[in-house]
Amino acid sequence: MQASRGTRTKTRNLLKKKARARGLSPITKGLQTFEEGEKVNIIIDPSVHKGMPFSRFHGLTGVVIGERGSAYEVSVKDGDKVKTVVARPEHLVKNKN
């Protein structure tokens, strides 16, 4: 039988929290707001499944281009292409640069 290829395949180490950080994240992470044109880092929070971007975009930096419901649209460069990633604020961190 062929192995299933779900959205979280090959993410055993990528989507793993440290021992002391396990459990749900603080509610304030979900209440963050971002402005259009603001740079954000996509850091997937594995304890929140809703609004999780695809694992390929973990660790990338993009620009917020708009809102979609309670999530944000982020423009990310993936190779030579520019892609739009829809992610909830739990998975976004403001870029310090």
Backbone as a ProteinNet text record, in pm:
[ID]
protein_1_A
[PRIMARY]
MQASRGTRTKTRNLLKKKARARGLSPITKGLQTFEEGEKVNIIIDPSVHKGMPFSRFHGLTGVVIGERGSAYEVSVKDGDKVKTVVARPEHLVKNKN
[TERTIARY]
84.2	0	89	48	126.3	111.6	222.5	220	140.8	68.1	-8.7	85.6	48	130.1	46.6	28.6	-50.5	27	-33.7	29.4	142.5	151.8	257	360.6	373.6	475.8	615.2	710	851.8	871.2	790.5	803.2	827.6	877	894.8	983.3	1094.9	1183.4	1148	1093.6	1060.6	950.2	847.8	733.5	736	851.3	864.1	903.5	832.9	865.8	970.1	1042.4	1134.7	1052.6	1113.4	1042	973.9	1038.5	980.5	880.6	872.1	778.8	653.4	637.7	524.2	392.7	285.2	152	108.5	-5.3	-59.2	22.2	29.3	98.4	9.4	67.8	-14.3	-116.7	-229.6	-339	-297.1	-198.8	-156.8	-94.7	-42.2	12	-97.4	-217.1	-328.7	-395.1	-366.4	-428	-337.5	-220.9	-129.4	-195.2	-156.7	-203.6	-83.6	-99.8	6.3	-49.9	32.8	-6.6	34.9	-31.3	9	147.8	232.4	367.5	467.6	422.3	511.1	579	708.6	782.8	758	730.4	705.4	783	819.1	880.3	771.1	771.9	675	739.5	695.1	742.3	619.9	607.2	488.2	482.9	368	343.3	269.5	335.6	272.7	155.8	140.1	29	-101.2	-94.8	-215.2	-224.6	-325.5	-337.2	-411.4	-497.7	-580	-495.1	-510.4	-439.8	-291.3	-249.6	-107.8	-62.4	42.8	92.4	165.4	189.2	259.4	401.3	455.9	584.8	701.3	688	795.7	826.2	726.9	742.8	792	815.7	863.4	1001.9	1016.4	1145.2	1168.6	1075.6	1092.2	1036.8	1085.8	1040.2	959	849.5	764.9	705.9	622.8	559.6	408.9	344	198.3	135.6	49	-15.1	-163.9	-218.4	-359.9	-410.4	-540.3	-606.4	-704.7	-725.7	-828.2	-897.1	-1010.1	-1078.6	-994.8	-965.6	-881.4	-735.2	-703.5	-566.3	-506.7	-379.4	-308.7	-252	-251.5	-188.4	-46.4	51	191.4	253.5	321.7	391.5	532.3	565.4	693.3	761	892	968.5	1009.4	966.7	998.7	1073.6	1205.6	1286.1	1275.8	1233.1	1217.1	1075.6	983.7	844.2	809.1	708.5	652.4	519.2	503.9	382.8	311.1	181.7	100.1	66	104.3	78.1	-27.9	-130.1	-234.5	-208.3	-182.8	-149.5	-213.2	-253.4	-307.2	-194.2	-224.2	-117.7	-36.7	-85.9	-8.9	120.6	120.4	233.8	322.1	295.6	373.1	443.2	564.6	643.2	694.1	684.6	734.5	884.4	928.5	1071.3	1139.9	1255.3	1324.4	1408.5	1436.9	1520	1438.3
-117.7	0	124.5	222.3	344.7	430.9	492.8	577.5	704.9	751.5	874.3	993.3	1096.3	1216.1	1335.5	1347.4	1454.8	1585.4	1688.6	1821.1	1832	1735.9	1743.3	1632.7	1578.2	1475.8	1537.6	1462.2	1499.9	1624.6	1641.6	1759.2	1719.5	1597.6	1549.8	1645.2	1689.7	1780.3	1926	1955.9	2094.1	2150.4	2069.8	2115.2	2053.9	2057.9	2004.1	2115.9	2124.4	2226	2171	2260.6	2221.1	2174.1	2094.7	2033.3	2136.5	2247.9	2347.3	2440	2433.6	2520.3	2445.3	2320.3	2239.3	2293.7	2256.1	2301.6	2418.4	2474.8	2585.6	2712.7	2792.1	2920.5	3023.6	3135.1	3239.2	3297.3	3340.2	3394.1	3520.4	3593.2	3718.4	3696	3576	3547.4	3550.4	3506.6	3505.9	3640.5	3732.5	3864.9	3970.4	3929.3	4024.6	4085.9	4207.6	4270.4	4313.7	4310.6	4349.5	4448.7	4542.5	4642.2	4595	4648.7	4619.6	4675.2	4598.1	4641.3	4607.7	4550.1	4514.9	4380.6	4372.2	4247.8	4153	4026.7	3925.6	3798.7	3725.9	3594.3	3490.4	3387.1	3279.3	3171.8	3163.3	3062.3	2982.5	2859.9	2779.5	2737.3	2759.2	2714.8	2581.3	2468.6	2338.6	2310.3	2388.9	2364.6	2424.4	2507.8	2567.6	2515.5	2429.7	2368.9	2458.7	2544.3	2627.7	2737.7	2758.1	2865.8	2842.6	2716.5	2682.6	2683.2	2759.6	2757.4	2627.3	2599.6	2478.2	2481	2365.3	2355.8	2412.9	2421.5	2476.5	2621.9	2694.3	2836.7	2866.8	2765	2784.6	2848.2	2959.1	3027.3	3133.4	3150.3	3250.5	3385.6	3490.1	3626.5	3677.1	3743.3	3797.9	3931.3	3985	4115.2	4094.3	4152.6	4143.2	4227	4162.9	4234.7	4256.1	4194	4214.5	4117.4	4130	4041	3952.4	3833.3	3743.9	3680.1	3736.8	3691.7	3727.2	3627.3	3651.4	3620.2	3586.3	3553.6	3668.7	3654.7	3754.9	3691	3768.6	3725.4	3779.1	3689.8	3727.3	3691.4	3787.6	3764.9	3714.7	3595.2	3530	3492.1	3508.8	3467.7	3322.2	3235.7	3093	3059.2	3061.8	3043.3	3167.6	3153.1	3266.3	3322.6	3250.9	3293.1	3368.5	3453.8	3520.8	3453.9	3401.2	3328.9	3400.8	3378.6	3435.8	3325.1	3345.3	3249.3	3309.3	3230.6	3274.3	3206.8	3287.7	3232.7	3315.7	3248.6	3318.9	3380.6	3481	3553.4	3468.9	3351.7	3265.9	3217.2	3213.7	3160.6	3271.4	3396.1	3509.7	3583	3629.7	3706.4	3829.8	3946.4	4069.9	4059.9	4102.3	4100.2	4216.6	4191	4295.5	4384.6	4344.3	4426.3	4526.5
0	0	0	-76.6	-88.5	36.9	80.9	199.7	170.3	272.2	253	251.4	179.7	170	217.5	346.8	404.2	404.2	458.6	457.7	559.1	652.9	754.7	738.9	617.7	596.8	602.5	654.1	665.4	750.9	854.9	940.8	1085.8	1110.2	1247.4	1328.2	1273.2	1344.8	1320.5	1203	1168	1258.2	1282.8	1361.5	1501.3	1566.9	1701.6	1795.8	1908.3	2008.3	2105.1	2168.1	2273.7	2393.2	2481	2593.1	2682.8	2710.6	2802.1	2733	2601.6	2528	2485.4	2528.4	2484.4	2537.6	2470.1	2508.9	2422.6	2457.4	2379	2399.1	2294.7	2300.7	2369	2414.1	2476.7	2379.2	2433.2	2351.1	2277.1	2329.9	2267.4	2129.8	2104.1	1970.6	1865.8	1902.9	1809.3	1794.4	1886.8	1882.5	1819.7	1768.9	1705.1	1581.4	1549.9	1426.6	1344.5	1214.7	1122.2	1022	981.3	882.2	743.4	641.4	503.6	478.1	410.6	380.3	489.4	599.4	710.3	682.1	715.9	695.5	812.6	780.4	882.9	851.3	957.6	943.5	964.1	880.9	894.3	981.7	1105.9	1199.1	1242.6	1194.1	1219.4	1366.1	1428.1	1565.2	1557.1	1589.1	1570	1664.2	1771.2	1862.6	1811.1	1706.9	1647.4	1504.2	1478.5	1345.7	1247.8	1300.2	1213.7	1150	1022.1	953.1	940.2	941.7	933.9	788	755.1	617.1	587.5	462.3	423.3	477.7	511.3	580.5	499.8	368.4	284.3	319.3	369.6	395.9	537	619.1	756.5	755	824.3	834.6	728.9	635.2	529.9	574.8	510.9	539.4	420.9	450.7	345.9	387	299.5	321.6	328	429.2	442.2	331.9	251.6	141.4	165	269.8	298.7	403	431.8	526.4	451.4	506.5	452.8	572.6	610.7	731.4	852.7	935	1052.1	1022.9	897.7	857	775.3	743.8	664.5	538.8	431.3	307.4	307.2	289	292.4	158.7	98.4	-28.2	3	-49	-19.1	-149.5	-154.2	-271.2	-253.1	-344.6	-340.8	-468.8	-462.1	-581.8	-667.4	-792.6	-882.8	-881	-816	-815.2	-687.9	-697.7	-580.6	-552	-429.5	-392.8	-280.1	-270.3	-164.5	-65.8	59.3	166	257.4	289	380.8	514.1	617.4	748.5	858.1	964.6	1080.7	1161.3	1245	1317.1	1413.3	1454.9	1543.6	1478.2	1345.4	1270.5	1212.4	1250.5	1198.6	1312.8	1286.3	1382.6	1311.8	1377.8	1316.6	1294.9	1175	1141.1	1211	1270.4	1346.3	1258.4	1134	1044.5	967.3
[MASK]
+++++++++++++++++++++++++++++++++++++++++++++++++++++++++++++++++++++++++++++++++++++++++++++++++

